[in-house]
Amino acid sequence: MIEYLWKAAFVFYYQTSTQAEAWDSKLLQLILEGKSSSVAPGMRRSATLPKLTPQERKPVDTCGRYLLNNAKSLKYDDYLKAGFPIPRGVIGATCRDLIKDRMDITGARWTMRGAEAVLPLGFLYISGDWDEYWQFHLQQEHKRNALHKCGMN
């Protein structure tokens, strides 16, 4: 969602301007307050007043459509009140993509326990910490096996 907001901001402001950042922050705050349905029409009105061409205003329309189509799941105010974390930008996209890549395999049937075992390994790999983790894992396996063979387990 943030990516859509940024692209919409760049319709009105230069990419390096503080105005684009302020505009984006203001709308994001409204969305986090649970007002995504009112943000979309306001954005579209802003694109209509300067008589932008359909191509120029396309990022605004795309963002507005996203906000309206997903209004039922953009209840960030409720999520925040419940104490849920709100993933942002690249982190949220990476988590979503990783889960989809790992869990959404045709014919796969995942139990909660199996999914909870596999997902952290994927995050370790993507984060670049796999090699360090794997060395630690091997050391722990070696200790466990050595203690078991010595009858110390």
GROMACS elastic network, one bead per residue, 0.5 to 0.9 nm:
[ bonds ]
;  ai    aj funct       b0    kb
    1     4     6  0.52147   500
    1     5     6  0.64550   500
    1     6     6  0.88704   500
    1    63     6  0.76467   500
    1    66     6  0.76877   500
    1    67     6  0.79245   500
    1    88     6  0.84419   500
    1    89     6  0.76607   500
    2     6     6  0.62219   500
    2     7     6  0.86573   500
    2    24     6  0.83967   500
    2    28     6  0.76891   500
    2    88     6  0.72494   500
    2    89     6  0.60362   500
    3     6     6  0.52219   500
    3     7     6  0.63122   500
    3     8     6  0.86419   500
    3    63     6  0.88000   500
    3    89     6  0.68661   500
    4     7     6  0.52286   500
    4     8     6  0.61766   500
    4     9     6  0.86389   500
    4    59     6  0.70194   500
    4    60     6  0.79409   500
    4    62     6  0.72643   500
    4    63     6  0.50391   500
    4    64     6  0.86873   500
    4    66     6  0.81399   500
    5     8     6  0.50590   500
    5     9     6  0.61195   500
    5    10     6  0.87381   500
    5    24     6  0.62052   500
    5    27     6  0.79091   500
    5    28     6  0.78508   500
    5    59     6  0.83677   500
    5    60     6  0.79235   500
    5    63     6  0.62853   500
    5    64     6  0.89609   500
    6    10     6  0.63542   500
    6    11     6  0.89768   500
    6    15     6  0.86176   500
    6    20     6  0.77517   500
    6    21     6  0.81524   500
    6    24     6  0.63859   500
    6    59     6  0.89518   500
    7    10     6  0.52336   500
    7    11     6  0.68767   500
    7    15     6  0.89535   500
    7    59     6  0.57323   500
    7    60     6  0.74811   500
    7    63     6  0.81502   500
    8    11     6  0.53628   500
    8    12     6  0.74175   500
    8    24     6  0.85045   500
    8    43     6  0.82798   500
    8    57     6  0.79200   500
    8    58     6  0.82144   500
    8    61     6  0.81506   500
    8    62     6  0.82468   500
    8    63     6  0.66822   500
    8    64     6  0.89790   500
    9    12     6  0.55782   500
    9    13     6  0.61004   500
    9    14     6  0.83274   500
    9    15     6  0.80589   500
    9    19     6  0.87270   500
    9    20     6  0.54010   500
    9    21     6  0.78574   500
    9    23     6  0.66827   500
    9    24     6  0.62477   500
    9    59     6  0.85393   500
    9    60     6  0.78796   500
   10    14     6  0.57729   500
   10    15     6  0.56424   500
   10    20     6  0.65926   500
   10    59     6  0.85197   500
   11    14     6  0.79132   500
   11    47     6  0.82228   500
   11    56     6  0.68139   500
   11    57     6  0.66474   500
   11    58     6  0.86877   500
   11    59     6  0.71855   500
   11    60     6  0.73093   500
   12    20     6  0.75333   500
   12    46     6  0.87545   500
   12    47     6  0.81098   500
   13    16     6  0.82840   500
   13    17     6  0.65836   500
   13    18     6  0.87303   500
   13    19     6  0.65650   500
   13    20     6  0.53139   500
   13    23     6  0.89364   500
   14    17     6  0.52968   500
   14    18     6  0.86691   500
   14    19     6  0.81265   500
   14    20     6  0.68216   500
   15    18     6  0.85390   500
   15    20     6  0.66882   500
   15    21     6  0.85716   500
   16    19     6  0.86359   500
   16    20     6  0.75754   500
   16    21     6  0.84625   500
   17    20     6  0.55266   500
   17    21     6  0.69325   500
   17    22     6  0.89279   500
   18    21     6  0.50475   500
   18    22     6  0.61256   500
   18    23     6  0.85691   500
   19    22     6  0.50025   500
   19    23     6  0.60177   500
   19    24     6  0.84294   500
   20    23     6  0.51187   500
   20    24     6  0.60371   500
   20    25     6  0.84781   500
   21    24     6  0.51049   500
   21    25     6  0.60054   500
   21    26     6  0.85282   500
   22    25     6  0.50662   500
   22    26     6  0.60827   500
   22    27     6  0.86849   500
   23    26     6  0.52083   500
   23    27     6  0.63547   500
   23    28     6  0.85633   500
   24    27     6  0.53066   500
   24    28     6  0.60081   500
   24    29     6  0.85284   500
   25    28     6  0.50287   500
   25    29     6  0.60474   500
   25    30     6  0.86651   500
   26    29     6  0.52042   500
   26    30     6  0.64758   500
   26    31     6  0.88414   500
   27    30     6  0.50587   500
   27    31     6  0.62281   500
   27    32     6  0.86108   500
   27    36     6  0.84510   500
   27    39     6  0.67412   500
   28    32     6  0.61058   500
   28    33     6  0.85428   500
   28    36     6  0.87026   500
   29    32     6  0.50563   500
   29    33     6  0.62237   500
   29    34     6  0.88531   500
   29    35     6  0.88403   500
   30    34     6  0.65927   500
   30    35     6  0.53823   500
   30    36     6  0.67652   500
   30    38     6  0.86412   500
   30    39     6  0.71899   500
   31    34     6  0.51125   500
   31    37     6  0.83130   500
   31    38     6  0.87875   500
   31    39     6  0.72393   500
   31    67     6  0.88619   500
   31    74     6  0.75324   500
   31    75     6  0.81867   500
   31    76     6  0.71077   500
   31    77     6  0.81582   500
   32    35     6  0.72749   500
   32    36     6  0.79431   500
   32    74     6  0.81226   500
   32    75     6  0.75961   500
   32    77     6  0.55770   500
   32    80     6  0.82645   500
   33    36     6  0.81645   500
   33    75     6  0.80402   500
   33    76     6  0.65667   500
   33    78     6  0.85364   500
   34    37     6  0.81310   500
   34    71     6  0.87214   500
   34    74     6  0.69046   500
   34    75     6  0.52387   500
   34    76     6  0.56569   500
   34    77     6  0.50112   500
   34    78     6  0.75977   500
   35    38     6  0.55231   500
   35    39     6  0.64209   500
   35    71     6  0.87318   500
   35    74     6  0.87242   500
   35    75     6  0.83208   500
   35    77     6  0.87167   500
   36    39     6  0.50195   500
   36    40     6  0.65643   500
   36    64     6  0.88633   500
   36    67     6  0.58648   500
   36    68     6  0.72318   500
   36    70     6  0.88329   500
   36    71     6  0.63295   500
   36    74     6  0.69968   500
   36    75     6  0.83179   500
   37    40     6  0.58194   500
   37    41     6  0.74834   500
   37    64     6  0.86102   500
   37    67     6  0.65226   500
   37    68     6  0.57028   500
   37    71     6  0.61724   500
   38    41     6  0.59044   500
   38    42     6  0.65729   500
   38    43     6  0.89119   500
   38    68     6  0.88360   500
   39    42     6  0.52583   500
   39    43     6  0.61828   500
   39    44     6  0.87297   500
   39    64     6  0.75903   500
   39    67     6  0.78750   500
   40    43     6  0.52305   500
   40    44     6  0.62999   500
   40    45     6  0.86976   500
   40    60     6  0.84815   500
   40    61     6  0.83002   500
   40    63     6  0.73664   500
   40    65     6  0.72839   500
   40    66     6  0.85654   500
   40    67     6  0.62242   500
   40    68     6  0.67056   500
   41    44     6  0.50576   500
   41    45     6  0.60846   500
   41    46     6  0.85789   500
   41    64     6  0.69970   500
   42    45     6  0.51000   500
   42    46     6  0.62341   500
   42    47     6  0.87782   500
   42    64     6  0.88505   500
   43    46     6  0.50756   500
   43    47     6  0.64511   500
   43    48     6  0.88214   500
   43    60     6  0.65343   500
   43    61     6  0.81094   500
   43    63     6  0.85879   500
   43    64     6  0.69074   500
   44    47     6  0.50928   500
   44    48     6  0.62858   500
   44    49     6  0.89202   500
   44    57     6  0.83545   500
   44    60     6  0.63899   500
   44    61     6  0.64425   500
   44    64     6  0.69021   500
   45    48     6  0.50013   500
   45    49     6  0.63206   500
   46    49     6  0.56235   500
   46    50     6  0.73469   500
   46    60     6  0.89542   500
   47    50     6  0.62272   500
   47    51     6  0.69080   500
   47    52     6  0.61949   500
   47    56     6  0.87781   500
   47    57     6  0.60726   500
   47    60     6  0.70546   500
   47    61     6  0.85507   500
   48    51     6  0.51612   500
   48    52     6  0.63743   500
   48    53     6  0.89134   500
   48    57     6  0.82693   500
   49    52     6  0.78094   500
   52    55     6  0.79407   500
   52    56     6  0.57586   500
   52    57     6  0.58795   500
   53    56     6  0.51003   500
   53    57     6  0.62032   500
   53    58     6  0.84531   500
   54    57     6  0.52937   500
   54    58     6  0.59076   500
   54    61     6  0.88722   500
   55    58     6  0.51434   500
   55    59     6  0.83295   500
   56    59     6  0.75424   500
   56    60     6  0.86071   500
   57    60     6  0.53509   500
   57    61     6  0.63651   500
   57    62     6  0.87152   500
   58    61     6  0.50883   500
   58    62     6  0.60225   500
   58    63     6  0.85452   500
   59    62     6  0.50191   500
   59    63     6  0.60870   500
   59    64     6  0.85008   500
   60    63     6  0.51801   500
   60    64     6  0.60677   500
   60    65     6  0.85134   500
   61    64     6  0.50114   500
   61    65     6  0.59714   500
   61    66     6  0.84710   500
   62    65     6  0.51604   500
   62    66     6  0.61614   500
   62    67     6  0.86910   500
   63    66     6  0.50631   500
   63    67     6  0.62188   500
   63    68     6  0.86862   500
   64    67     6  0.51411   500
   64    68     6  0.62109   500
   64    69     6  0.85017   500
   65    68     6  0.52034   500
   65    69     6  0.58939   500
   65    70     6  0.83656   500
   66    69     6  0.52029   500
   66    70     6  0.59609   500
   66    71     6  0.82018   500
   67    70     6  0.53424   500
   67    71     6  0.56784   500
   67    74     6  0.77488   500
   68    71     6  0.51132   500
   68    72     6  0.84647   500
   69    72     6  0.79013   500
   70    73     6  0.55197   500
   70    74     6  0.61716   500
   71    74     6  0.50196   500
   71    75     6  0.71898   500
   72    75     6  0.65713   500
   73    76     6  0.80854   500
   74    77     6  0.84212   500
   74    79     6  0.89054   500
   75    78     6  0.54848   500
   75    79     6  0.63881   500
   75    80     6  0.87580   500
   76    80     6  0.59166   500
   76    81     6  0.83963   500
   76    84     6  0.89367   500
   76    86     6  0.75733   500
   77    80     6  0.52392   500
   77    81     6  0.61823   500
   77    82     6  0.86631   500
   78    81     6  0.51031   500
   78    82     6  0.62227   500
   78    83     6  0.87144   500
   78    84     6  0.88145   500
   79    82     6  0.51217   500
   79    83     6  0.63621   500
   79    84     6  0.52678   500
   79    85     6  0.75999   500
   79    86     6  0.77859   500
   80    84     6  0.54498   500
   80    85     6  0.69246   500
   80    86     6  0.75389   500
   81    84     6  0.75799   500
   86    92     6  0.82425   500
   87    90     6  0.85720   500
   87    91     6  0.63387   500
   87    93     6  0.82638   500
   87    95     6  0.85879   500
   88    91     6  0.58689   500
   88    92     6  0.51121   500
   88    93     6  0.77905   500
   89    92     6  0.55204   500
   89    93     6  0.62286   500
   89    94     6  0.86117   500
   90    93     6  0.50618   500
   90    94     6  0.59323   500
   90    95     6  0.85013   500
   91    94     6  0.51509   500
   91    95     6  0.61754   500
   91    96     6  0.85586   500
   92    95     6  0.51552   500
   92    96     6  0.60741   500
   92    97     6  0.85026   500
   93    96     6  0.50544   500
   93    97     6  0.59637   500
   93    98     6  0.83907   500
   94    97     6  0.50930   500
   94    98     6  0.59083   500
   94    99     6  0.84243   500
   94   123     6  0.89763   500
   94   126     6  0.86886   500
   95    98     6  0.51641   500
   95    99     6  0.60823   500
   95   100     6  0.84750   500
   95   123     6  0.80557   500
   96    99     6  0.53068   500
   96   100     6  0.61229   500
   96   101     6  0.85554   500
   97   100     6  0.50441   500
   97   101     6  0.59288   500
   97   102     6  0.84606   500
   98   101     6  0.50265   500
   98   102     6  0.60161   500
   98   103     6  0.82291   500
   98   119     6  0.78486   500
   98   122     6  0.70348   500
   98   123     6  0.76176   500
   98   126     6  0.86020   500
   99   102     6  0.52124   500
   99   103     6  0.55945   500
   99   104     6  0.74958   500
   99   119     6  0.70488   500
   99   122     6  0.86775   500
  100   103     6  0.53417   500
  100   104     6  0.50163   500
  100   105     6  0.80274   500
  101   104     6  0.59376   500
  101   105     6  0.71040   500
  102   105     6  0.67804   500
  102   115     6  0.85803   500
  102   118     6  0.79167   500
  102   119     6  0.73345   500
  102   122     6  0.79100   500
  103   106     6  0.89833   500
  103   108     6  0.73401   500
  103   109     6  0.83666   500
  103   110     6  0.72628   500
  103   115     6  0.74118   500
  103   119     6  0.86502   500
  104   107     6  0.86117   500
  104   108     6  0.72416   500
  105   108     6  0.54112   500
  105   109     6  0.86138   500
  106   109     6  0.88185   500
  110   113     6  0.80190   500
  110   114     6  0.60032   500
  110   115     6  0.60122   500
  111   114     6  0.51233   500
  111   115     6  0.61602   500
  111   116     6  0.84907   500
  112   115     6  0.51760   500
  112   116     6  0.60485   500
  112   117     6  0.85878   500
  113   116     6  0.51428   500
  113   117     6  0.62740   500
  113   118     6  0.88467   500
  114   117     6  0.50966   500
  114   118     6  0.62891   500
  114   119     6  0.87012   500
  115   118     6  0.52040   500
  115   119     6  0.59796   500
  115   120     6  0.88751   500
  116   119     6  0.57346   500
  116   120     6  0.70377   500
  117   120     6  0.64914   500
  117   121     6  0.73959   500
  118   121     6  0.54932   500
  118   122     6  0.66633   500
  119   122     6  0.51297   500
  119   123     6  0.63786   500
  119   124     6  0.87197   500
  120   123     6  0.50254   500
  120   124     6  0.61638   500
  120   125     6  0.86380   500
  121   124     6  0.50491   500
  121   125     6  0.62775   500
  121   126     6  0.87314   500
  121   130     6  0.77646   500
  122   125     6  0.50932   500
  122   126     6  0.61958   500
  122   127     6  0.85261   500
  122   130     6  0.87318   500
  123   126     6  0.51364   500
  123   127     6  0.59416   500
  123   128     6  0.85639   500
  123   129     6  0.85725   500
  123   130     6  0.86249   500
  124   127     6  0.52472   500
  124   128     6  0.63604   500
  124   129     6  0.51953   500
  124   130     6  0.50683   500
  124   131     6  0.88270   500
  124   133     6  0.75566   500
  125   128     6  0.53757   500
  125   129     6  0.60751   500
  125   131     6  0.81927   500
  126   129     6  0.76710   500
  126   130     6  0.79209   500
  127   130     6  0.75723   500
  128   131     6  0.75571   500
  128   132     6  0.86805   500
  129   132     6  0.55323   500
  129   133     6  0.61255   500
  129   134     6  0.85860   500
  130   133     6  0.50867   500
  130   134     6  0.59344   500
  130   135     6  0.86124   500
  131   134     6  0.51121   500
  131   135     6  0.62826   500
  131   136     6  0.86928   500
  132   135     6  0.53401   500
  132   136     6  0.63982   500
  132   137     6  0.87049   500
  133   136     6  0.50894   500
  133   137     6  0.60811   500
  133   138     6  0.86551   500
  134   138     6  0.61227   500
  134   139     6  0.85744   500
  135   138     6  0.51723   500
  135   139     6  0.62616   500
  135   140     6  0.86974   500
  136   139     6  0.51434   500
  136   140     6  0.62581   500
  136   141     6  0.86765   500
  137   140     6  0.51325   500
  137   141     6  0.61713   500
  137   142     6  0.85779   500
  138   141     6  0.50447   500
  138   142     6  0.60700   500
  138   143     6  0.86201   500
  139   142     6  0.50771   500
  139   143     6  0.62445   500
  139   144     6  0.86362   500
  140   143     6  0.51258   500
  140   144     6  0.61227   500
  140   145     6  0.85652   500
  141   144     6  0.50820   500
  141   145     6  0.60321   500
  141   146     6  0.83869   500
  142   145     6  0.52088   500
  142   146     6  0.59229   500
  142   147     6  0.84709   500
  143   146     6  0.51190   500
  143   147     6  0.60309   500
  143   148     6  0.84534   500
  144   147     6  0.53066   500
  144   148     6  0.61415   500
  144   149     6  0.87105   500
  144   153     6  0.79149   500
  145   148     6  0.50327   500
  145   149     6  0.61455   500
  145   150     6  0.86171   500
  146   149     6  0.52068   500
  146   150     6  0.62639   500
  146   151     6  0.87131   500
  146   152     6  0.86041   500
  147   150     6  0.51278   500
  147   151     6  0.62581   500
  147   152     6  0.50440   500
  147   153     6  0.56827   500
  148   151     6  0.51363   500
  148   152     6  0.58029   500
  149   152     6  0.75661   500
  149   153     6  0.82254   500
  150   153     6  0.78001   500
